[in-house]
Amino acid sequence: MSSAAKTLELLTYFSTNWPEIGLSQLCKMAKRDKATTYRHLQALEETGLIEQNPMTKRYRLGPAILQLAQTREATVPRKLGVQAPLFELANATGETCHVTVLSGTTVYELASCDSPKHGTRAIIDIQTFPLHATASGLCTVAFGPETLMEVALSNLHPFTATTATTAQDLSATVQTIHNTGFGRADRSYENEVQGLSAPIYDQTGHLAGAVSVASVAARFTPELERVIQNELMIAARQISKNWGGTIPAHIEALWAKSLTSENVLETAS
């Protein structure tokens, strides 16, 4: 990793949970020595990408970030196109919902909407999503560039007992997603959360991200799963349309087959 890349990587550690971070804490997060980290922070501070709070002496994102974010949204609009569909999805499912975007080989959080019906709900508190353990990440691996599988295999961290930790397990999980059209994380990132997701496309015709529902596993039933899948299809179509894209025909076919198969199984039982 180049010096410039290491410098910019420090920005990824800031979040709503960590709006301000001190030098020592950043050293621990980045696993770097103090002198190197301080030098990188100085470079970021000089460009306005971060600033130091004069009261706490900790670092926070700077005004240049706001300008960059506004430019990004004006030229590649994303957030505006997900707000209404995400709100409708949360209301229809009663669960926490969120949208992620793919940039390079990283899946980033874009927007989320908490469950409007339950006090006990999944909380989205991460900025980047592990490819092998989250519904968003797995959906992206299944329908995104082929290179993502190699990236996912390079870091099979065991978050829970059901996380895919071998190439065979990950391939089997991704194959199931290929067959159904829905990403699934069966308590593989958090023990208490069951995730489902659907792919989103933009004007390029390529995968741009995923829309997901994170449900408390204790109340995840076959009935709720069907509701979530139906609502995910609606949300994915609308967001893709808002982003200038459409859901590919083969994905629509997978959804239709998946839901029809479930209905047949239900009737037979």
C-alpha positions in Angstrom: 0.0 0.0 0.0 1.4 3.4 -1.0 1.9 6.2 1.5 -0.9 8.2 -0.1 -3.2 5.2 0.3 -2.2 4.7 3.9 -2.9 8.4 4.5 -6.4 8.3 3.0 -7.2 5.1 4.7 -7.2 6.9 8.0 -10.4 8.7 6.9 -12.3 5.4 6.9 -12.0 5.1 10.7 -14.3 8.0 11.3 -18.0 7.2 11.7 -21.0 8.3 13.7 -19.7 6.0 16.5 -16.2 7.5 16.2 -16.8 11.2 15.1 -13.6 12.2 16.9 -10.5 10.1 17.3 -7.2 10.9 19.2 -3.8 10.1 17.8 -3.2 7.2 20.1 -6.5 5.6 19.3 -5.9 6.0 15.5 -2.5 4.3 15.9 -4.3 1.3 17.5 -7.0 1.2 14.8 -4.6 1.5 11.9 -1.9 -0.6 13.6 0.8 2.0 12.9 3.4 3.8 14.9 2.8 7.2 16.3 5.3 9.1 14.1 3.9 7.7 10.8 0.3 8.2 11.9 0.9 11.8 12.9 2.6 12.5 9.6 -0.4 11.2 7.7 -2.7 13.2 9.9 -0.8 16.4 9.2 -1.2 15.8 5.4 -4.9 15.3 5.8 -5.2 18.4 8.0 -3.3 20.5 5.5 -5.9 19.6 2.8 -8.9 20.2 5.1 -9.9 16.6 5.0 -9.7 16.5 8.8 -9.4 19.1 11.5 -8.4 19.0 15.2 -11.0 19.9 17.8 -9.4 22.7 19.8 -11.2 21.6 22.9 -10.6 17.9 22.9 -7.4 17.8 20.7 -8.9 14.9 18.9 -9.3 14.7 15.1 -12.6 14.9 13.2 -13.6 15.1 9.5 -12.9 18.5 8.0 -14.9 20.8 5.8 -13.3 19.6 2.6 -15.2 16.3 3.1 -18.5 18.1 3.0 -17.6 19.8 -0.2 -16.5 16.4 -1.7 -19.7 14.7 -0.5 -21.9 17.5 -2.0 -20.1 17.3 -5.3 -20.4 13.5 -5.4 -24.2 13.6 -4.7 -24.7 16.3 -7.3 -22.8 14.4 -10.0 -23.6 10.8 -9.0 -26.8 11.1 -7.1 -27.4 8.2 -4.8 -28.9 9.2 -1.4 -31.9 11.1 -2.8 -32.9 8.1 -4.9 -33.1 5.7 -1.9 -34.9 7.8 0.8 -38.5 7.1 -0.2 -38.0 3.4 -1.1 -36.1 2.8 2.0 -38.8 4.4 4.2 -41.5 2.4 2.5 -39.5 -0.8 2.9 -39.0 -0.3 6.6 -42.7 0.4 7.1 -43.8 -2.6 5.0 -41.5 -5.1 6.8 -41.3 -3.5 10.2 -37.6 -4.1 10.2 -34.4 -2.1 9.9 -33.4 -1.5 6.3 -30.4 -0.1 4.6 -28.7 0.5 1.3 -25.0 -0.1 0.4 -23.0 0.9 -2.6 -20.1 -0.9 -4.2 -16.9 1.1 -4.9 -14.0 -0.8 -6.1 -13.9 -3.9 -4.0 -15.5 -2.3 -0.9 -19.2 -2.2 0.1 -20.0 1.0 1.9 -23.0 2.1 3.9 -25.1 4.7 2.1 -28.3 5.1 4.1 -30.4 3.3 6.7 -33.9 3.4 8.2 -34.6 2.0 11.6 -37.5 -0.3 12.3 -40.6 1.8 12.9 -42.5 -0.9 14.8 -40.1 -2.7 17.2 -38.2 -1.4 20.2 -35.8 -4.4 19.8 -34.3 -4.0 16.3 -31.1 -4.5 14.3 -28.7 -1.5 14.5 -26.6 -0.6 11.5 -23.4 0.7 13.0 -20.7 -0.2 10.5 -19.4 1.8 7.6 -18.1 -1.0 5.4 -19.6 -4.4 5.1 -17.6 -7.7 5.1 -18.1 -9.4 1.8 -18.3 -12.9 3.3 -20.5 -12.3 6.3 -23.2 -9.8 5.5 -26.3 -10.0 3.3 -25.1 -6.9 1.4 -21.6 -8.2 1.0 -22.7 -11.7 -0.1 -25.2 -10.3 -2.6 -22.4 -8.1 -4.0 -20.1 -11.1 -4.4 -22.8 -13.1 -6.1 -23.8 -10.4 -8.7 -20.9 -8.1 -8.9 -17.5 -8.5 -10.6 -15.9 -11.9 -10.4 -12.8 -10.4 -8.7 -14.9 -9.9 -5.5 -14.8 -13.6 -4.7 -11.1 -13.5 -4.5 -11.2 -10.5 -2.3 -13.8 -12.2 0.0 -11.7 -15.3 0.2 -8.7 -13.3 1.4 -10.3 -12.4 4.7 -12.7 -15.0 6.0 -12.9 -13.7 9.5 -15.2 -15.8 11.8 -17.7 -13.3 13.2 -20.1 -16.0 14.4 -20.3 -19.7 14.4 -22.2 -19.6 11.1 -19.8 -17.3 9.2 -18.3 -18.9 6.1 -14.7 -19.5 6.9 -13.7 -21.8 4.0 -13.7 -21.4 0.3 -16.2 -24.3 0.1 -18.6 -22.7 2.5 -18.4 -19.3 0.8 -18.9 -20.8 -2.7 -21.9 -22.8 -1.4 -23.5 -19.7 0.1 -22.9 -17.6 -3.0 -24.3 -20.4 -5.2 -27.5 -20.3 -3.2 -27.7 -16.6 -3.8 -27.1 -17.1 -7.5 -30.1 -19.6 -7.5 -32.5 -17.3 -5.6 -31.6 -13.8 -6.5 -31.5 -12.8 -2.8 -28.5 -12.3 -0.6 -28.7 -14.0 2.8 -26.8 -13.7 6.0 -28.1 -16.3 8.5 -26.7 -14.8 11.7 -23.3 -14.9 10.1 -22.2 -11.4 11.1 -24.2 -11.0 14.3 -25.8 -13.8 16.2 -29.0 -12.0 16.7 -29.5 -10.7 13.1 -30.9 -12.4 10.0 -30.2 -10.4 6.8 -31.8 -10.5 3.4 -30.8 -8.3 0.4 -31.5 -7.7 -3.3 -29.1 -6.3 -5.9 -29.4 -2.7 -7.3 -28.3 -1.5 -10.7 -27.5 1.9 -12.2 -27.3 3.4 -15.7 -24.2 1.5 -16.5 -26.1 -1.8 -16.4 -23.7 -3.1 -13.7 -24.3 -3.9 -10.0 -24.2 -0.6 -8.1 -25.1 -1.8 -4.6 -27.7 -3.7 -2.6 -30.8 -2.9 -0.5 -31.1 -5.0 2.6 -33.4 -5.8 5.5 -31.8 -6.7 8.9 -34.3 -8.6 11.1 -34.0 -9.7 14.7 -33.4 -13.5 14.3 -35.8 -14.4 17.1 -38.8 -13.1 15.1 -37.6 -14.1 11.6 -40.3 -16.6 10.3 -41.0 -18.0 6.9 -44.0 -15.6 6.7 -41.8 -12.6 7.4 -39.2 -13.9 5.0 -41.7 -13.9 2.1 -42.9 -10.4 3.0 -39.3 -9.1 3.1 -38.4 -10.7 -0.2 -41.5 -9.2 -1.9 -40.8 -5.8 -0.5 -37.1 -6.1 -1.4 -38.0 -6.7 -5.0 -40.1 -3.5 -5.0 -37.4 -1.4 -3.4 -34.7 -2.8 -5.6 -36.7 -2.0 -8.8 -37.5 1.5 -7.6 -34.0 2.4 -6.4 -32.5 1.0 -9.7 -34.9 3.2 -11.6 -34.0 6.2 -9.6 -30.3 5.5 -10.3 -31.0 5.2 -14.0 -30.9 1.5 -14.2 -33.2 -1.6 -14.4 -33.1 -5.0 -12.8 -31.7 -7.5 -15.3 -34.1 -10.0 -16.7 -32.2 -13.0 -15.3 -32.5 -11.5 -11.8 -36.2 -10.9 -12.2 -36.5 -14.6 -13.4 -34.6 -15.8 -10.3 -37.0 -13.8 -8.0 -40.1 -15.2 -9.7 -38.8 -18.7 -9.6 -37.7 -18.4 -5.9 -41.0 -17.0 -4.7 -43.1 -19.5 -6.8 -41.1 -22.4 -5.4 -41.7 -21.2 -1.9 -45.4 -20.9 -2.5 -45.4 -24.5 -3.9 -43.6 -25.8 -0.9 -46.0 -24.0 1.4 -49.1 -25.4 -0.3 -47.6 -28.9 -0.2 -46.9 -28.7 3.5 
